[in-house]
């Protein structure tokens, strides 16, 4: 029997069970010989993605400001832990090309 003692606040109860089963399936098939530290990082990344703000989720200005301040000091502020983009950078030239009437 495994007891879950704590999870990130943003992870819902239904997501906990799914995350545990997913972790165990991955561990059984792919993680033989991998370090405990790597397994912990993988678990943290999986839980973070489940708790993440999803596409088309409306955000108020306060939440957007918090997100940008939280991402800024990280090593890779423009990607999630799996390497997927969370923000895009556009130079002035790309923006002006998108609006040819200007």
N, C-alpha and C positions, 0 to 999 in steps of 0.2 A: 504494500500500500504506500502510495506517495501522497504527502500532504503539501499543498501549496500554501506557503506562509505569507507571501506578499507578491503583489504584481503592480506595475505602473498604474496610477490612478485612472488614466485614460483608456485602459484596456477593460472592455466589458466582460461580464461573467461568461457569456457564450463564447467570446473570443478566447478565453483562457483555455477551455477544454480543447478547442480546435488547435490552438498553438501548441499545446502539450503533445497532442497526437502527431502533429506535423513534425515537431522536434524529434519525437521518438522514431518516426518513420525515417527521417533523414539520418539520424544517428545509427540506426540499424543498417541502412544500406550504403551510406557514404562516408561516415566519420570514423571508421576503424583506423587506428593509428594516428588520429589527429589529437593535438594537445587539448587539455582541459580548458586552457585559456582561449583557444580557437573556438571550442564548443560554446563557451560563455559568450564570446563576441557574437557568434551566430545567433544564439538565443536572444541576446539583447537587440540585435538588428531586426530579427523577425517580430519581436514584440513592439519595437518602435514603429515599424511599418504598419502594423495592425492598428496602432493608436494614432497614426498620422492623420492629418487633415486630408481628406480626399478631394479629388477634382470636383469642381462645381459647388463646393461648400461655401456658402456666403460668409464672408469675414468682415467684421467691423474694423475701423481704423486702429483701435486699441490693440486688437489681436494681430493685425498685420505689423504694427510697430514692434510688438513683443517678438514676433517671429524673426523679423530682420535683426533685431538686437541680439537674439539668442543664436542665430546662425553666424553672424559676423565674426566672432572670435574663434570659430571652429576651424579645423585644418582644411576642410573642403566644404565651404559654405554654400556652394551651388548644387550639391548632390546629396542624395540620401545615403544611408549606410551601404546600400547595394549599388551605388554609382549612378542611379537614375537622377536626371535633372529635376531640381525643385525650383529653379529660377534660371532665367536666361539674361545674358547681357547683350545689349545692342548699342552700337556706336551711333553717333549722330548721322553718319552717312547711311547706315541701314534704315534708320527711322525715316530720314528724308526720302529715300528711295521707295518706301512703302506708301508715301503720300505724294505722288507725282504732281499734284496740283499746287504744291507749295513752292 
